[in-house]
Amino acid sequence: MTVERGVRMLAGVIILASLALAMYVSKNWLWLTAFVGLNLLQSSLTNWCPAMTMLKLLGLRSAEDKGCC
């Protein structure tokens, strides 16, 4: 798995989890969904995301390193 795919997967899991928590626990969990959305927007503009840094430290490689199409 590449860092780019890992970031998308992590964002999807966090969004789905926060939506479930908002339905069953408290609507305040929607702030986490908003944070993930804003982070994805910021990442698209700057090409940097804290999750990318974490995943690289965990040993995932970027698509460029793998020579992927």
ABEGO torsion letter per residue (X at the ends): XBAAAAAAAAAAAAAAAAAAAAAAABAAAAAAAAAAAAAAAAAAAAGBBAAAAAAAAAGBBBAAAAGBX
